Amino acid sequence: MNAERTATEQPTPRTGSGHQADEVFQALMTPQRVPATGEEQALLAGAVSLRVRHGDNRLAVWQWGHEGPRVLLVHGWNSRASHLGHYIQTLLAAGYQVLAFDGTGHGESEGGRSNVVDLGQAVLRVVETAGPVEAAIGHSMGSPALLYAFAHGLEVRASIHVAGPSSLRGVLYRTAAMAGLDTEQRDRLITLMEAETGMSVEEMELTRLAQGFRHPALIVHDADDREVPVQESQQLHAAWTGATLHVVSGLGHRRVISDRAVIELGLELLGRYLPISRTVAEEVGS
C-alpha cells in the first residue's frame, strides 16, 4: 500500500511575505484529494462500505472483518483511509476488525474544506453511526483528531499515534512563519481558525486534551520528520502518563505508516490490552 504522498499536518501554502493571513488560511482549509491506486481500490473493494452523514457532507466509511476487537484508523491531511493499508492488512491477519473512513474533502468523501477539529468530530460521528471501537490508530493530523475525540467522549482501551502534531497553535505558528506572515497576520490566522472551528485554539492544546488520556498509548515519530517535528510527539508523551514514546529514524513522515517494525510495535500494544480470543485466532489461522 502506498503511504501518504503529500504533506499531512496541514499544507504549507506557497506564499511570499506580501500575502495576507486570509489567503494562507484558505489554503489551510482546502485539502487536495489523492486518488486510490489499483492496489488500494482492491483493498477497499473487500470491505463493507457505507456512507455516514457529517454536517452537510457524507463520509465514505469501510469495515473489514466480522470478529475480534474493532480498531479505528484515522488518516492525515491530503490522505485517505486506504493509505493505511499496511495497518489494515496486518490487523486483519492478526484477528482484529478494522473501521476506517475518509475525512471531509478527502478520498471518496464529500466536501471541499476540512480541519483537525472537523476530523475529530467526524471520528465521533462515524463511531456513533457504525458502532463502538476498542482501539484507535491515527497518523499525522489523524492523531490530534483522535485526541479531540477522546476529550469529547470517545472511549477506547488503547491507541496509537504516529507522527502527529500535538498543538494547533504550534501548527499555525509554523505555517505563519513559513508563509512570511508578521505577528499581526499570524494572530489573524488564529482568529480565522477559531471562527472556522467555533472554538478557541486553546481547546486543541494538551492542557485541555489531557482529560481524554484515560488509556495506554503508543506514540511513534521519526527523529528527522520534516513535516511534523519530533518535539510534538515528545510533548504529547510528557503530558500522557500512560503513553510510551518510540523514536525511529530513516522513515520520515510518510513511510513510517508502512514500516513493518513500527506496525508490529502497535500490534504488541494491542495484544496486551485487546487480546484476540482463541476461537478468533484459530479461524484467522485456518
C-alpha positions as CSV (number, residue, x, y, z in Angstrom):
1,M,0.0,0.0,0.0
2,N,1.2,3.5,-0.7
3,A,2.0,5.8,2.1
4,E,0.9,9.4,2.2
5,R,2.5,11.2,-0.7
6,T,1.8,14.8,0.3
7,A,2.1,16.9,3.5
8,T,-0.3,15.6,6.2
9,E,0.0,18.0,9.1
10,Q,-1.5,20.9,7.2
11,P,-0.4,22.1,3.7
12,T,2.2,24.9,3.6
13,P,0.9,27.4,1.1
14,R,3.4,28.8,-1.5
15,T,3.2,32.4,-0.5
16,G,5.6,35.3,-0.2
17,S,5.9,37.8,2.6
18,G,3.3,40.1,0.9
19,H,0.5,37.5,1.2
20,Q,-2.0,38.0,3.9
21,A,-3.5,35.7,6.5
22,D,-6.8,35.2,4.6
23,E,-5.0,33.7,1.6
24,V,-2.9,31.4,3.8
25,F,-6.0,30.4,5.7
26,Q,-8.0,29.4,2.6
27,A,-5.1,27.2,1.5
28,L,-5.0,25.6,5.0
29,M,-8.7,24.7,4.8
30,T,-8.6,23.1,1.4
31,P,-7.2,19.6,1.1
32,Q,-6.0,18.1,-2.1
33,R,-7.7,14.8,-3.0
34,V,-5.4,11.9,-3.7
35,P,-6.8,9.1,-5.9
36,A,-6.6,5.5,-4.7
37,T,-4.1,3.2,-6.5
38,G,-5.3,0.0,-8.1
39,E,-4.0,-1.9,-5.0
40,E,-5.9,0.4,-2.7
41,Q,-9.0,0.0,-4.8
42,A,-8.8,-3.7,-4.4
43,L,-8.4,-3.3,-0.6
44,L,-11.5,-1.1,-0.4
45,A,-13.5,-3.5,-2.6
46,G,-13.0,-6.2,0.0
47,A,-14.7,-4.1,2.7
48,V,-18.3,-3.4,3.6
49,S,-18.9,0.2,2.7
50,L,-21.3,2.7,4.0
51,R,-22.0,6.5,4.0
52,V,-22.2,8.5,7.2
53,R,-23.7,11.9,7.3
54,H,-21.4,14.5,8.9
55,G,-22.7,18.0,8.8
56,D,-23.6,18.9,5.2
57,N,-21.5,16.0,3.8
58,R,-21.5,12.3,3.6
59,L,-18.3,10.4,4.6
60,A,-17.1,7.2,3.0
61,V,-16.6,4.5,5.6
62,W,-15.3,1.0,5.4
63,Q,-15.5,-2.0,7.6
64,W,-13.3,-5.1,7.3
65,G,-13.7,-8.3,9.4
66,H,-16.6,-9.7,11.5
67,E,-15.0,-10.9,14.7
68,G,-12.4,-9.8,17.1
69,P,-11.9,-6.3,18.7
70,R,-12.5,-3.4,16.4
71,V,-9.8,-0.9,15.6
72,L,-10.5,2.6,14.1
73,L,-7.9,4.1,11.7
74,V,-7.7,7.8,11.1
75,H,-5.6,9.2,8.2
76,G,-3.8,12.5,7.9
77,W,-4.1,15.7,5.8
78,N,-4.3,15.2,2.0
79,S,-4.6,11.4,2.6
80,R,-7.2,8.8,2.7
81,A,-8.1,5.6,4.6
82,S,-6.5,3.3,2.0
83,H,-3.1,4.9,2.7
84,L,-3.2,3.0,6.0
85,G,-3.4,-0.3,4.0
86,H,-0.5,-1.9,5.7
87,Y,-2.1,-1.5,9.1
88,I,-5.4,-2.7,7.7
89,Q,-3.9,-5.9,6.3
90,T,-1.8,-6.6,9.4
91,L,-4.7,-6.1,11.8
92,L,-7.0,-8.3,9.8
93,A,-4.3,-11.1,9.7
94,A,-4.0,-10.8,13.4
95,G,-7.7,-11.3,14.0
96,Y,-9.0,-7.7,14.5
97,Q,-11.8,-5.9,12.8
98,V,-11.0,-2.6,11.2
99,L,-13.1,0.5,10.7
100,A,-11.7,3.4,8.6
101,F,-13.1,6.4,6.8
102,D,-12.1,9.3,4.5
103,G,-12.3,12.7,6.2
104,T,-14.3,15.6,4.8
105,G,-12.8,16.7,1.5
106,H,-10.6,13.6,1.3
107,G,-10.7,10.5,-0.7
108,E,-14.2,9.3,-1.5
109,S,-15.9,11.6,1.0
110,E,-17.9,14.8,0.1
111,G,-16.9,18.3,0.9
112,G,-14.1,20.7,0.0
113,R,-13.0,22.2,3.3
114,S,-11.6,20.5,6.4
115,N,-9.5,21.0,9.5
116,V,-8.4,19.0,12.5
117,V,-11.5,19.8,14.6
118,D,-13.8,18.7,11.8
119,L,-11.8,15.4,11.5
120,G,-12.1,14.9,15.3
121,Q,-15.9,15.5,15.1
122,A,-16.0,13.1,12.1
123,V,-14.4,10.4,14.3
124,L,-17.2,10.8,16.8
125,R,-19.9,10.8,14.2
126,V,-18.5,7.6,12.5
127,V,-18.3,5.7,15.7
128,E,-21.8,6.9,16.7
129,T,-23.2,5.6,13.5
130,A,-21.0,2.5,12.8
131,G,-20.7,1.3,16.4
132,P,-18.1,1.3,19.1
133,V,-14.4,0.6,18.7
134,E,-11.9,-0.8,21.2
135,A,-8.7,0.8,19.9
136,A,-7.7,3.6,17.5
137,I,-4.7,4.5,15.4
138,G,-4.1,8.0,14.0
139,H,-1.4,9.2,11.6
140,S,-0.3,12.8,11.4
141,M,-3.5,15.0,11.7
142,G,-5.4,11.8,12.5
143,S,-3.6,11.8,15.9
144,P,-4.8,15.2,17.2
145,A,-8.3,14.4,15.7
146,L,-8.3,11.3,18.0
147,L,-7.2,13.4,20.9
148,Y,-10.1,15.7,20.3
149,A,-12.5,12.7,20.1
150,F,-11.1,11.2,23.4
151,A,-11.6,14.6,25.1
152,H,-15.2,14.6,23.9
153,G,-16.3,11.2,25.0
154,L,-14.7,8.5,22.8
155,E,-13.5,5.7,25.0
156,V,-11.1,3.0,23.8
157,R,-8.8,0.5,25.6
158,A,-5.6,1.6,23.7
159,S,-4.5,4.0,21.0
160,I,-1.5,4.5,18.7
161,H,-0.3,7.9,17.5
162,V,2.1,8.1,14.5
163,A,3.9,11.4,13.6
164,G,1.2,13.6,14.8
165,P,1.2,17.3,15.9
166,S,0.1,18.0,19.4
167,S,-0.6,21.7,19.3
168,L,-2.9,23.5,16.9
169,R,-1.3,26.8,17.9
170,G,2.1,25.4,17.0
171,V,0.9,24.3,13.6
172,L,-0.5,27.8,12.9
173,Y,2.7,29.5,14.2
174,R,4.9,27.3,11.9
175,T,2.6,27.9,9.0
176,A,2.7,31.7,9.5
177,A,6.4,31.6,9.8
178,M,6.9,29.6,6.5
179,A,4.4,31.9,4.8
180,G,6.2,35.0,5.9
181,L,3.4,36.4,7.9
182,D,4.1,39.1,10.5
183,T,2.8,38.9,14.1
184,E,-0.4,40.8,13.3
185,Q,-1.2,38.5,10.4
186,R,-0.3,35.4,12.4
187,D,-2.8,36.4,15.0
188,R,-5.4,36.9,12.3
189,L,-4.7,33.4,11.1
190,I,-5.6,32.1,14.6
191,T,-8.7,34.2,14.7
192,L,-9.8,32.8,11.4
193,M,-9.2,29.3,12.6
194,E,-11.3,29.9,15.7
195,A,-14.1,31.3,13.6
196,E,-14.0,28.2,11.3
197,T,-14.0,25.7,14.1
198,G,-16.3,27.5,16.5
199,M,-13.8,27.1,19.4
200,S,-10.6,28.6,20.8
201,V,-7.4,27.1,19.6
202,E,-6.6,26.6,23.3
203,E,-9.1,23.7,23.2
204,M,-6.7,21.8,21.0
205,E,-3.8,22.2,23.4
206,L,-2.6,19.3,25.5
207,T,-3.6,21.0,28.7
208,R,-7.3,20.8,27.6
209,L,-7.0,17.5,25.7
210,A,-5.4,15.6,28.6
211,Q,-8.8,14.8,30.0
212,G,-9.0,12.2,27.3
213,F,-5.8,10.4,28.2
214,R,-7.6,7.6,30.0
215,H,-6.0,4.6,28.4
216,P,-2.5,3.3,27.5
217,A,-1.0,4.6,24.2
218,L,2.0,4.2,21.9
219,I,3.5,7.3,20.3
220,V,5.8,6.8,17.3
221,H,7.8,9.5,15.5
222,D,10.8,9.8,13.2
223,A,13.6,11.9,14.6
224,D,14.1,13.6,11.3
225,D,10.5,14.2,10.3
226,R,10.5,17.3,8.1
227,E,6.7,17.9,8.2
228,V,5.9,17.4,11.9
229,P,8.8,18.0,14.3
230,V,9.5,15.1,16.7
231,Q,9.2,17.5,19.6
232,E,5.4,17.4,19.0
233,S,5.3,13.7,20.0
234,Q,7.8,14.3,22.8
235,Q,5.4,16.9,24.3
236,L,2.5,14.5,23.9
237,H,4.4,11.8,25.7
238,A,5.3,14.2,28.5
239,A,1.6,15.0,29.0
240,W,0.4,11.4,28.9
241,T,1.2,9.3,31.9
242,G,0.1,6.1,30.3
243,A,1.9,6.6,27.0
244,T,5.2,5.1,25.6
245,L,7.3,7.0,23.1
246,H,9.2,5.2,20.4
247,V,11.5,7.4,18.2
248,V,12.6,5.9,14.9
249,S,14.9,7.1,12.1
250,G,15.2,7.0,8.3
251,L,11.4,6.7,7.7
252,G,10.3,10.3,7.5
253,H,6.7,11.4,7.9
254,R,5.0,9.1,5.4
255,R,7.0,5.8,5.1
256,V,6.6,5.4,8.9
257,I,3.0,4.1,8.4
258,S,4.1,1.3,6.1
259,D,7.1,0.2,8.2
260,R,6.7,-3.4,9.4
261,A,8.6,-2.9,12.6
262,V,6.5,0.2,13.5
263,I,3.3,-1.7,12.8
264,E,4.5,-4.7,14.9
265,L,5.1,-2.3,17.8
266,G,1.5,-1.3,17.6
267,L,0.3,-4.9,17.5
268,E,2.3,-5.6,20.7
269,L,0.4,-2.8,22.4
270,L,-3.0,-4.1,21.1
271,G,-2.1,-7.6,22.1
272,R,-1.6,-6.6,25.7
273,Y,-4.9,-4.7,26.0
274,L,-7.1,-6.2,23.3
275,P,-6.1,-9.9,23.2
276,I,-7.6,-12.0,20.4
277,S,-9.8,-14.9,21.6
278,R,-8.6,-18.4,20.9
279,T,-11.6,-19.0,18.7
280,V,-10.9,-16.0,16.5
281,A,-7.2,-16.7,16.3
282,E,-7.9,-20.3,15.1
283,E,-10.4,-19.0,12.5
284,V,-7.9,-16.5,11.2
285,G,-5.1,-19.1,11.0
286,S,-7.3,-21.7,9.3
